[in-house]
Amino acid sequence: MADIAKRAPQPCWGGYQSQWHFVNDPYLDDPGSKRSDYPFVQPIHNSTEAVNAIVHWFNEGTHTDSPITSDIVKYSGTNLEDGWSIAMRLLMHYVGDMHQPLHDENRLDKKYPKGDAGGNAFTFSKSHYGVSELHALWDSTFYEFHVNPKLPFTDAEWATGGA
């Protein structure tokens, strides 16, 4: 849900959270290079900030302490329970994203002076199941689930995990 929604145009329910899926810490892959050698720019917000803000909101009950949780409320409607529901789904997604190595680092070298976008810019010469770059390969669990399930799940699909 969160990956599909992040591609939605602004202003929209999901597009606002597109940068909250990753950290993108720069990884220098050129011997002897310095961080200042590259024009890479960190995103304004990231998954660590998003997870911390959502957990704080659940623990403290206020969403106004953070632009992250304020945006969730703003784009989820006027009902606070809707905001919490969206926030819980995003929290689960972002915690999963944090365990994906390509969501944590952005390789900087001569070929990718602005970064490889967590493997998104590292392309393959041949596509398989529509996967043509490293990040998509990892996200697709190495082709195990190369097709997104039809959403929303029916009761029968929930029972079988969407299979």
DRENFI-420589 format. One record per residue: residue number from 1; residue in one letter; chain; x, y, z of N, C-alpha, C in turn. Coordinates in nm, 4 decimals, padded with zeros to 6 digits, m for minus. Each point is the difference from the previous one (the first is absolute). Last residue first. Layout:
! DRENFI-420589
[site NUM; "A"; "A"; [X; Y; Z]; [X; Y; Z]; [X; Y; Z]],
...
***
This chain:
! DRENFI-420589
[site 163; "A"; "A"; [m00.2439; m01.5538; m00.2093]; [00.0440; m00.0925; m00.1049]; [m00.1170; m00.0492; m00.0827]],
[site 162; "G"; "A"; [00.0062; 00.2936; 00.4029]; [m00.0014; 00.0631; m00.1304]; [00.0405; m00.0901; m00.1133]],
[site 161; "G"; "A"; [m00.0475; m00.1347; 00.4667]; [00.1114; 00.0934; m00.0132]; [00.0082; 00.0627; m00.1367]],
[site 160; "T"; "A"; [m00.3483; m00.3001; 00.1770]; [00.1119; m00.0670; m00.0673]; [00.1214; 00.0909; m00.0149]],
[site 159; "A"; "A"; [m00.4071; 00.1491; 00.2088]; [00.0221; m00.1323; 00.0601]; [00.1207; m00.0693; m00.0601]],
[site 158; "W"; "A"; [m00.1515; 00.4130; m00.1781]; [00.0603; 00.0206; 00.1315]; [00.0343; m00.1336; 00.0640]],
[site 157; "E"; "A"; [m00.2371; m00.0104; m00.4017]; [00.1405; 00.0331; m00.0219]; [00.0722; 00.0287; 00.1335]],
[site 156; "A"; "A"; [m00.4674; m00.0812; 00.0037]; [00.0712; m00.1219; m00.0360]; [00.1494; 00.0270; m00.0193]],
[site 155; "D"; "A"; [m00.2878; 00.3661; 00.0806]; [00.0118; m00.0836; 00.1201]; [00.0792; m00.1269; m00.0296]],
[site 154; "T"; "A"; [00.1264; 00.3899; m00.3208]; [m00.1301; m00.0542; 00.0391]; [00.0202; m00.0812; 00.1281]],
[site 153; "F"; "A"; [00.3222; 00.4228; m00.1516]; [m00.0192; m00.1447; 00.0080]; [m00.1456; m00.0330; 00.0315]],
[site 152; "P"; "A"; [00.1142; 00.4619; m00.2624]; [00.0171; m00.0610; 00.1310]; [m00.0233; m00.1498; m00.0065]],
[site 151; "L"; "A"; [00.2777; 00.0971; m00.3301]; [m00.0489; 00.0536; 00.1268]; [m00.1377; 00.0604; m00.0185]],
[site 150; "K"; "A"; [00.3689; m00.3741; m00.2407]; [m00.1148; 00.0873; m00.0226]; [m00.0521; 00.0436; 00.1370]],
[site 149; "P"; "A"; [00.5237; m00.1292; m00.0603]; [m00.1335; m00.0589; 00.0149]; [m00.1085; 00.1038; m00.0266]],
[site 148; "N"; "A"; [00.4924; 00.0005; m00.2360]; [m00.0704; 00.0536; 00.1162]; [m00.1377; m00.0632; 00.0102]],
[site 147; "V"; "A"; [00.4403; m00.2342; m00.2174]; [m00.1258; 00.0651; m00.0371]; [m00.0650; 00.0515; 00.1276]],
[site 146; "H"; "A"; [00.4084; m00.2501; 00.0079]; [00.0239; 00.0970; m00.1057]; [m00.1265; 00.0705; m00.0469]],
[site 145; "F"; "A"; [00.2148; m00.3032; 00.3966]; [m00.1309; 00.0632; m00.0141]; [00.0122; 00.1097; m00.1052]],
[site 144; "E"; "A"; [00.3734; m00.2682; 00.0566]; [m00.0987; m00.0896; 00.0607]; [m00.1417; 00.0546; m00.0173]],
[site 143; "Y"; "A"; [00.4368; 00.2027; m00.1443]; [m00.1002; m00.0524; m00.0932]; [m00.1040; m00.0916; 00.0627]],
[site 142; "F"; "A"; [00.3368; 00.2338; 00.2655]; [00.0677; m00.0778; m00.1026]; [m00.0988; m00.0824; m00.0826]],
[site 141; "T"; "A"; [m00.1615; 00.3197; 00.3015]; [00.0484; m00.1196; 00.0677]; [00.0588; m00.0964; m00.1019]],
[site 140; "S"; "A"; [m00.1476; 00.4550; m00.0801]; [m00.0828; m00.1086; m00.0518]; [00.0384; m00.1340; 00.0624]],
[site 139; "D"; "A"; [00.2396; 00.3984; 00.1068]; [m00.1396; 00.0176; 00.0426]; [m00.0884; m00.1152; m00.0463]],
[site 138; "W"; "A"; [00.4503; 00.0119; m00.1476]; [m00.0073; m00.0298; 00.1428]; [m00.1444; 00.0090; 00.0478]],
[site 137; "L"; "A"; [00.0730; 00.1211; m00.4422]; [00.0314; m00.1417; 00.0174]; [m00.0121; m00.0383; 00.1470]],
[site 136; "A"; "A"; [m00.0397; 00.4513; m00.1141]; [m00.1223; m00.0747; m00.0320]; [00.0229; m00.1501; 00.0144]],
[site 135; "H"; "A"; [00.3730; 00.2796; 00.0542]; [m00.0954; 00.0207; 00.1088]; [m00.1287; m00.0790; m00.0242]],
[site 134; "L"; "A"; [00.3410; m00.0046; m00.3412]; [00.0342; m00.0735; 00.1211]; [m00.1033; 00.0155; 00.1112]],
[site 133; "E"; "A"; [m00.1529; 00.0403; m00.5213]; [00.1005; 00.0649; 00.0836]; [00.0095; m00.0698; 00.1361]],
[site 132; "S"; "A"; [m00.3111; m00.1168; m00.3543]; [00.1137; 00.0430; m00.0807]; [00.1063; 00.0727; 00.0820]],
[site 131; "V"; "A"; [m00.4807; m00.3339; m00.0149]; [00.1000; 00.0560; 00.0913]; [00.1237; 00.0344; m00.0802]],
[site 130; "G"; "A"; [m00.3996; m00.2261; m00.1717]; [m00.0143; 00.1445; 00.0086]; [00.0991; 00.0669; 00.0935]],
[site 129; "Y"; "A"; [00.0089; m00.4701; m00.0990]; [m00.1250; 00.0291; 00.0693]; [m00.0190; 00.1505; 00.0183]],
[site 128; "H"; "A"; [00.4488; m00.0353; m00.1596]; [m00.0649; m00.1280; 00.0256]; [m00.1215; 00.0274; 00.0874]],
[site 127; "S"; "A"; [00.3916; 00.2766; m00.3475]; [m00.1072; m00.0016; 00.0993]; [m00.0583; m00.1408; 00.0131]],
[site 126; "K"; "A"; [00.5088; 00.2007; m00.1547]; [m00.1161; m00.0782; m00.0410]; [m00.1004; m00.0040; 00.1150]],
[site 125; "S"; "A"; [00.3970; 00.2475; 00.0446]; [m00.0100; 00.0060; m00.1461]; [m00.1227; m00.0755; m00.0504]],
[site 124; "F"; "A"; [00.0216; 00.2494; 00.4835]; [00.0445; m00.1232; m00.0631]; [m00.0169; 00.0125; m00.1503]],
[site 123; "T"; "A"; [00.0810; 00.4002; 00.4059]; [m00.0878; m00.0718; m00.0926]; [00.0654; m00.1259; m00.0549]],
[site 122; "F"; "A"; [00.0119; 00.3853; 00.4051]; [00.0852; m00.1118; m00.0405]; [m00.0850; m00.0932; m00.0866]],
[site 121; "A"; "A"; [m00.1840; 00.3802; 00.2248]; [00.0736; 00.0413; m00.1193]; [00.0926; m00.1091; m00.0537]],
[site 120; "N"; "A"; [m00.2578; m00.0644; 00.3989]; [m00.0946; 00.0282; m00.1088]; [00.0704; 00.0405; m00.1292]],
[site 119; "G"; "A"; [00.2042; m00.0898; 00.4465]; [m00.0007; m00.1061; m00.1006]; [m00.0967; 00.0230; m00.1147]],
[site 118; "G"; "A"; [00.0545; 00.3240; 00.3530]; [m00.0275; m00.1282; 00.0647]; [m00.0108; m00.1149; m00.0983]],
[site 117; "A"; "A"; [00.1288; 00.4313; m00.1561]; [m00.1406; m00.0025; 00.0443]; [m00.0369; m00.1348; 00.0601]],
[site 116; "D"; "A"; [00.4418; 00.1654; m00.1468]; [m00.0679; m00.0994; m00.0840]; [m00.1462; m00.0194; 00.0404]],
[site 115; "G"; "A"; [00.3450; 00.4570; 00.0284]; [m00.0495; m00.1179; 00.0698]; [m00.0729; m00.0935; m00.0943]],
[site 114; "K"; "A"; [00.2370; 00.3964; m00.1269]; [m00.1156; 00.0468; 00.0770]; [m00.0634; m00.1149; 00.0779]],
[site 113; "P"; "A"; [00.3758; m00.0850; m00.2799]; [00.0423; 00.1109; 00.0871]; [m00.1150; 00.0588; 00.0825]],
[site 112; "Y"; "A"; [00.1150; m00.4509; m00.2738]; [m00.1218; 00.0513; 00.0633]; [00.0361; 00.1154; 00.0946]],
[site 111; "K"; "A"; [00.3422; m00.2017; m00.2571]; [m00.1130; m00.0312; m00.0866]; [m00.1304; 00.0596; 00.0538]],
[site 110; "K"; "A"; [00.4020; 00.0426; 00.2530]; [00.0108; 00.0767; m00.1247]; [m00.1186; m00.0255; m00.0931]],
[site 109; "D"; "A"; [m00.1238; m00.0850; 00.4944]; [00.1274; m00.0247; m00.0656]; [00.0007; 00.0791; m00.1298]],
[site 108; "L"; "A"; [m00.3354; m00.1488; 00.4520]; [00.0574; 00.1149; m00.0690]; [00.1335; m00.0415; m00.0584]],
[site 107; "R"; "A"; [m00.4834; m00.2493; 00.2107]; [00.1396; m00.0080; m00.0446]; [00.0396; 00.1251; m00.0775]],
[site 106; "N"; "A"; [m00.3593; m00.0924; 00.3964]; [m00.0006; 00.0535; m00.1351]; [00.1457; 00.0072; m00.0451]],
[site 105; "E"; "A"; [m00.3280; m00.2642; 00.4157]; [00.1204; 00.0631; m00.0532]; [m00.0190; 00.0434; m00.1442]],
[site 104; "D"; "A"; [m00.3546; m00.2033; 00.2674]; [00.0829; 00.0637; 00.1015]; [00.1200; 00.0757; m00.0562]],
[site 103; "H"; "A"; [m00.3291; m00.2809; m00.2295]; [m00.0753; 00.1139; 00.0532]; [00.0861; 00.0807; 00.0968]],
[site 102; "L"; "A"; [00.1487; m00.4094; m00.2001]; [00.0017; 00.1067; m00.0999]; [m00.0863; 00.1198; 00.0403]],
[site 101; "P"; "A"; [00.0277; m00.4045; 00.2764]; [00.1251; 00.0768; m00.0064]; [m00.0003; 00.1155; m00.0999]],
[site 100; "Q"; "A"; [m00.4100; m00.1943; 00.2831]; [00.0432; m00.0206; m00.1378]; [00.1253; 00.0842; m00.0195]],
[site 99; "H"; "A"; [m00.2641; 00.0122; 00.3951]; [00.0746; m00.1253; m00.0029]; [00.0456; m00.0369; m00.1409]],
[site 98; "M"; "A"; [m00.2736; 00.3815; 00.0970]; [00.1283; 00.0212; 00.0687]; [00.0870; m00.1256; m00.0007]],
[site 97; "D"; "A"; [m00.4492; m00.0060; m00.1720]; [00.0946; 00.0661; m00.0900]; [00.1369; 00.0164; 00.0647]],
[site 96; "G"; "A"; [m00.3531; m00.1654; 00.2678]; [00.0440; m00.0987; m00.0992]; [00.1023; 00.0585; m00.0956]],
[site 95; "V"; "A"; [m00.1969; 00.2920; 00.2979]; [00.0868; m00.0903; 00.0760]; [00.0505; m00.1116; m00.0923]],
[site 94; "Y"; "A"; [m00.3149; 00.2948; m00.1817]; [00.1312; 00.0626; 00.0151]; [00.0960; m00.0863; 00.0808]],
[site 93; "H"; "A"; [m00.4528; m00.1465; m00.0561]; [00.0704; 00.0019; m00.1280]; [00.1416; 00.0560; 00.0167]],
[site 92; "M"; "A"; [m00.2899; 00.0065; 00.3717]; [00.0381; m00.1382; m00.0330]; [00.0807; m00.0040; m00.1294]],
[site 91; "L"; "A"; [m00.1758; 00.4175; 00.1226]; [00.1022; m00.0436; 00.0952]; [00.0474; m00.1416; m00.0328]],
[site 90; "L"; "A"; [m00.3648; 00.1757; m00.2411]; [00.1272; 00.0572; m00.0437]; [00.1133; m00.0450; 00.0914]],
[site 89; "R"; "A"; [m00.4326; m00.1273; 00.1220]; [00.0394; m00.0686; m00.1237]; [00.1343; 00.0511; m00.0505]],
[site 88; "M"; "A"; [m00.1868; 00.2169; 00.3696]; [00.0416; m00.1368; 00.0370]; [00.0441; m00.0775; m00.1242]],
[site 87; "A"; "A"; [m00.1793; 00.4346; m00.0629]; [00.1314; 00.0051; 00.0647]; [00.0496; m00.1396; 00.0368]],
[site 86; "I"; "A"; [m00.4386; 00.0504; m00.1723]; [00.1007; 00.0231; m00.1049]; [00.1402; m00.0054; 00.0614]],
[site 85; "S"; "A"; [m00.3477; m00.0238; 00.3043]; [m00.0016; m00.1188; m00.0849]; [00.1050; 00.0112; m00.1102]],
[site 84; "W"; "A"; [m00.0749; 00.3725; 00.2763]; [00.0711; m00.1061; 00.0718]; [00.0071; m00.1269; m00.0839]],
[site 83; "G"; "A"; [m00.2528; 00.3554; m00.1739]; [00.1424; 00.0347; 00.0038]; [00.0820; m00.1066; 00.0699]],
[site 82; "D"; "A"; [m00.4646; m00.0430; 00.0047]; [00.0503; m00.0247; m00.1356]; [00.1498; 00.0310; m00.0065]],
[site 81; "E"; "A"; [m00.2231; 00.1047; 00.3965]; [00.0199; m00.1441; m00.0114]; [00.0489; m00.0379; m00.1397]],
[site 80; "L"; "A"; [m00.1218; 00.4511; 00.0910]; [00.1291; m00.0358; 00.0583]; [00.0281; m00.1497; m00.0106]],
[site 79; "N"; "A"; [m00.3005; 00.3076; m00.3343]; [m00.0194; m00.0977; 00.1055]; [00.1362; m00.0467; 00.0517]],
[site 78; "T"; "A"; [m00.0641; 00.2971; m00.3783]; [m00.0229; 00.0689; 00.1261]; [m00.0132; m00.0947; 00.1184]],
[site 77; "G"; "A"; [00.3070; m00.1030; m00.4504]; [m00.1371; 00.0417; 00.0279]; [m00.0124; 00.0591; 00.1385]],
[site 76; "S"; "A"; [00.4096; m00.1478; m00.2329]; [m00.0849; m00.1169; 00.0253]; [m00.1443; 00.0372; 00.0314]],
[site 75; "Y"; "A"; [00.3859; 00.3054; m00.0851]; [m00.0399; m00.0708; m00.1215]; [m00.0902; m00.1210; 00.0241]],
[site 74; "K"; "A"; [00.1657; 00.2812; 00.3636]; [m00.0485; 00.0916; m00.1050]; [m00.0559; m00.0761; m00.1194]],
[site 73; "V"; "A"; [00.2181; m00.2368; 00.3513]; [m00.1334; 00.0476; 00.0383]; [m00.0598; 00.0860; m00.1105]],
[site 72; "I"; "A"; [00.4389; m00.1401; m00.0645]; [m00.0877; m00.1179; 00.0007]; [m00.1425; 00.0423; 00.0334]],
[site 71; "D"; "A"; [00.3352; 00.3280; 00.0274]; [m00.0371; m00.0322; m00.1382]; [m00.0926; m00.1211; m00.0064]],
[site 70; "S"; "A"; [00.1771; 00.1175; 00.4169]; [m00.0934; 00.1045; m00.0431]; [m00.0460; m00.0251; m00.1430]],
[site 69; "T"; "A"; [00.3359; m00.2728; 00.1814]; [m00.1335; m00.0377; 00.0472]; [m00.1034; 00.1062; m00.0351]],
[site 68; "I"; "A"; [00.4438; 00.0955; m00.1341]; [m00.0369; m00.1336; m00.0489]; [m00.1435; m00.0314; 00.0406]],
[site 67; "P"; "A"; [00.2233; 00.3906; 00.1571]; [m00.0598; 00.0171; m00.1327]; [m00.0449; m00.1334; m00.0594]],
[site 66; "S"; "A"; [00.0163; 00.0828; 00.5388]; [00.0815; m00.0409; m00.1136]; [m00.0697; 00.0307; m00.1317]],
[site 65; "D"; "A"; [m00.1863; 00.0726; 00.4437]; [00.1424; 00.0158; 00.0288]; [00.0880; m00.0233; m00.1222]],
[site 64; "T"; "A"; [m00.4931; m00.0535; 00.0455]; [00.0458; 00.1323; m00.0439]; [00.1480; 00.0236; 00.0261]],
[site 63; "H"; "A"; [m00.3021; m00.3829; 00.1158]; [00.0613; m00.0103; m00.1317]; [00.0635; 00.1322; m00.0438]],
[site 62; "T"; "A"; [m00.1358; m00.2833; 00.4887]; [m00.0037; 00.1251; m00.0760]; [00.0738; m00.0170; m00.1321]],
[site 61; "G"; "A"; [m00.0442; m00.3409; 00.3561]; [m00.1336; 00.0423; m00.0407]; [m00.0073; 00.1303; m00.0767]],
[site 60; "E"; "A"; [00.3678; m00.3056; 00.2026]; [m00.0335; 00.1276; 00.0632]; [m00.1368; 00.0544; m00.0389]],
[site 59; "N"; "A"; [00.1801; m00.4249; m00.1720]; [00.0295; 00.0028; 00.1438]; [m00.0515; 00.1253; 00.0698]],
[site 58; "F"; "A"; [m00.0468; m00.0568; m00.4761]; [m00.0746; m00.1063; 00.0674]; [00.0212; 00.0046; 00.1515]],
[site 57; "W"; "A"; [00.2503; 00.3004; m00.2614]; [m00.1421; 00.0328; m00.0080]; [m00.0838; m00.1053; 00.0730]],
[site 56; "H"; "A"; [00.4601; m00.0823; m00.0464]; [m00.0244; 00.1083; 00.0961]; [m00.1483; 00.0369; 00.0024]],
[site 55; "V"; "A"; [00.1354; m00.3027; m00.3272]; [00.0040; m00.0635; 00.1324]; [m00.0267; 00.1044; 00.1083]],
[site 54; "I"; "A"; [00.0405; 00.1630; m00.4354]; [m00.1230; m00.0785; 00.0140]; [m00.0052; m00.0672; 00.1365]],
[site 53; "A"; "A"; [00.3922; 00.2388; m00.1122]; [m00.1142; 00.0910; 00.0139]; [m00.1310; m00.0764; 00.0217]],
[site 52; "N"; "A"; [00.4013; m00.2447; m00.0871]; [00.0048; 00.0649; 00.1310]; [m00.1207; 00.0906; 00.0222]],
[site 51; "V"; "A"; [00.0469; m00.1989; m00.4257]; [m00.0295; m00.1014; 00.1022]; [m00.0021; 00.0639; 00.1391]],
[site 50; "A"; "A"; [00.1286; 00.2798; m00.3574]; [m00.1415; m00.0381; m00.0111]; [m00.0377; m00.1017; 00.1080]],
[site 49; "E"; "A"; [00.4544; 00.1341; m00.0409]; [m00.0824; 00.1081; 00.0539]; [m00.1478; m00.0394; m00.0012]],
[site 48; "T"; "A"; [00.2929; m00.2975; m00.2012]; [00.0283; 00.0058; 00.1432]; [m00.0853; 00.1072; 00.0665]],
[site 47; "S"; "A"; [m00.0152; m00.0411; m00.4735]; [m00.0736; m00.1054; 00.0707]; [00.0254; 00.0022; 00.1499]],
[site 46; "N"; "A"; [00.0578; 00.4683; m00.2549]; [00.0389; m00.1372; m00.0319]; [m00.0754; m00.0994; 00.0870]],
[site 45; "H"; "A"; [00.0467; 00.5638; m00.2128]; [m00.0490; m00.0921; 00.1026]; [00.0397; m00.1414; m00.0411]],
[site 44; "I"; "A"; [00.1748; 00.3399; m00.2658]; [m00.0385; 00.0817; 00.1143]; [m00.0449; m00.0874; 00.1172]],
[site 43; "P"; "A"; [00.3616; m00.1948; m00.3548]; [m00.1410; 00.0396; 00.0012]; [m00.0322; 00.0795; 00.1269]],
[site 42; "Q"; "A"; [00.5006; 00.0115; m00.2071]; [m00.0860; m00.0834; 00.0840]; [m00.1457; 00.0458; m00.0130]],
[site 41; "V"; "A"; [00.3892; 00.0575; m00.3797]; [m00.0763; 00.0745; 00.1002]; [m00.0901; m00.0969; 00.0766]],
[site 40; "F"; "A"; [00.4794; 00.0058; m00.3446]; [m00.1134; m00.0705; 00.0579]; [m00.0658; 00.0836; 00.1100]],
[site 39; "P"; "A"; [00.4046; 00.0762; m00.3054]; [m00.1129; 00.0929; 00.0169]; [m00.1250; m00.0637; 00.0610]],
[site 38; "Y"; "A"; [00.5586; m00.1131; 00.0671]; [m00.1211; m00.0374; m00.0724]; [m00.1155; 00.0955; 00.0286]],
[site 37; "D"; "A"; [00.4463; 00.0022; 00.2052]; [00.0309; m00.0157; m00.1423]; [m00.1262; m00.0210; m00.0840]],
[site 36; "S"; "A"; [00.0201; 00.0255; 00.4903]; [m00.0115; 00.1305; m00.0663]; [00.0321; m00.0064; m00.1499]],
[site 35; "R"; "A"; [00.0562; m00.3796; 00.2893]; [m00.1426; 00.0278; m00.0188]; [m00.0198; 00.1304; m00.0783]],
[site 34; "K"; "A"; [00.4533; m00.2546; m00.0876]; [m00.0623; 00.0605; 00.1165]; [m00.1462; 00.0277; m00.0334]],
[site 33; "S"; "A"; [00.4130; m00.3690; m00.1912]; [m00.0961; 00.1089; m00.0207]; [m00.0542; 00.0504; 00.1331]],
[site 32; "G"; "A"; [00.3130; m00.3792; m00.0783]; [00.0599; 00.1317; 00.0131]; [m00.0967; 00.1155; m00.0196]],
[site 31; "P"; "A"; [m00.1518; m00.4552; m00.2064]; [00.1105; 00.0118; 00.0958]; [00.0581; 00.1414; m00.0014]],
[site 30; "D"; "A"; [m00.5101; m00.1192; m00.1169]; [00.1236; 00.0352; m00.0710]; [00.1121; 00.0143; 00.1029]],
[site 29; "D"; "A"; [m00.4684; m00.0775; 00.1046]; [00.0527; m00.1199; m00.0651]; [00.1223; 00.0294; m00.0859]],
[site 28; "L"; "A"; [m00.3370; 00.1930; 00.4334]; [00.1044; 00.0376; m00.0952]; [00.0656; m00.1252; m00.0551]],
[site 27; "Y"; "A"; [m00.4986; 00.1154; 00.2067]; [00.1053; m00.1007; 00.0101]; [00.1029; 00.0334; m00.1074]],
[site 26; "P"; "A"; [m00.4397; 00.2735; 00.2688]; [00.0970; m00.0166; m00.1083]; [00.1074; m00.1040; 00.0335]],
[site 25; "D"; "A"; [m00.5214; 00.0004; 00.1671]; [00.1316; 00.0440; 00.0458]; [00.1008; m00.0229; m00.1116]],
[site 24; "N"; "A"; [m00.5116; m00.0643; 00.0147]; [00.0919; 00.0469; m00.1038]; [00.1305; 00.0576; 00.0524]],
[site 23; "V"; "A"; [m00.4659; m00.1748; 00.1702]; [00.0900; 00.0916; 00.0691]; [00.0974; 00.0616; m00.0996]],
[site 22; "F"; "A"; [m00.5361; m00.1945; m00.0740]; [00.1434; m00.0296; m00.0017]; [00.0772; 00.1025; 00.0818]],
[site 21; "H"; "A"; [m00.4790; 00.0121; m00.0902]; [00.0242; m00.1432; m00.0150]; [00.1472; m00.0378; 00.0144]],
[site 20; "W"; "A"; [m00.2386; 00.4462; m00.0121]; [00.0042; m00.0609; 00.1329]; [00.0335; m00.1490; m00.0045]],
[site 19; "Q"; "A"; [m00.0783; 00.3294; m00.3701]; [00.1378; m00.0051; 00.0502]; [00.0119; m00.0698; 00.1342]],
[site 18; "S"; "A"; [m00.4311; 00.0595; m00.2245]; [00.0907; m00.0730; m00.0894]; [00.1432; m00.0103; 00.0530]],
[site 17; "Q"; "A"; [m00.4558; 00.1929; 00.1585]; [00.0887; m00.0837; 00.0812]; [00.1055; m00.0740; m00.0826]],
[site 16; "Y"; "A"; [m00.3570; 00.2956; m00.1765]; [00.0745; 00.0777; 00.0981]; [00.1051; m00.0833; 00.0739]],
[site 15; "G"; "A"; [m00.3256; m00.1813; m00.3187]; [00.1207; 00.0573; m00.0572]; [00.0864; 00.0750; 00.0997]],
[site 14; "G"; "A"; [m00.4492; m00.2160; 00.0772]; [00.1249; m00.0722; 00.0219]; [00.1265; 00.0645; m00.0484]],
[site 13; "W"; "A"; [m00.4655; 00.1936; m00.0103]; [00.0107; m00.0802; 00.1202]; [00.1401; m00.0570; 00.0188]],
[site 12; "C"; "A"; [m00.0214; 00.4384; m00.2880]; [m00.0758; m00.1242; m00.0016]; [00.0254; m00.0754; 00.1275]],
[site 11; "P"; "A"; [00.1270; 00.4610; m00.3368]; [m00.0194; m00.0443; 00.1372]; [m00.0926; m00.1200; m00.0007]],
[site 10; "Q"; "A"; [00.3421; m00.0819; m00.2803]; [m00.0350; 00.0921; 00.1081]; [m00.1120; 00.0917; m00.0466]],
[site 9; "P"; "A"; [00.0823; m00.5146; m00.1934]; [00.0387; 00.1411; m00.0134]; [m00.0448; 00.0823; 00.1209]],
[site 8; "A"; "A"; [00.1352; m00.5269; 00.0285]; [m00.1153; 00.0827; m00.0345]; [00.0430; 00.1465; m00.0076]],
[site 7; "R"; "A"; [00.2695; m00.3810; 00.1413]; [00.0163; 00.0441; m00.1385]; [m00.1145; 00.0892; m00.0475]],
[site 6; "K"; "A"; [00.0174; m00.2128; 00.4337]; [00.1056; 00.1019; m00.0070]; [00.0215; 00.0524; m00.1418]],
[site 5; "A"; "A"; [m00.3133; m00.3605; 00.1056]; [m00.0484; 00.1343; 00.0335]; [00.1077; 00.1059; m00.0156]],
[site 4; "I"; "A"; [00.1071; m00.4597; m00.0578]; [m00.0890; 00.0434; m00.1078]; [m00.0428; 00.1452; 00.0236]],
[site 3; "D"; "A"; [00.2553; m00.2026; 00.3339]; [00.0816; 00.0182; m00.1207]; [m00.0847; 00.0467; m00.1176]],
[site 2; "A"; "A"; [m00.2157; m00.1046; 00.4110]; [00.0802; 00.1212; 00.0128]; [00.0867; 00.0242; m00.1235]],
[site 1; "M"; "A"; [m00.2691; m00.3981; 00.0201]; [m00.0815; 00.1188; 00.0000]; [00.0867; 00.1263; 00.0000]],
***
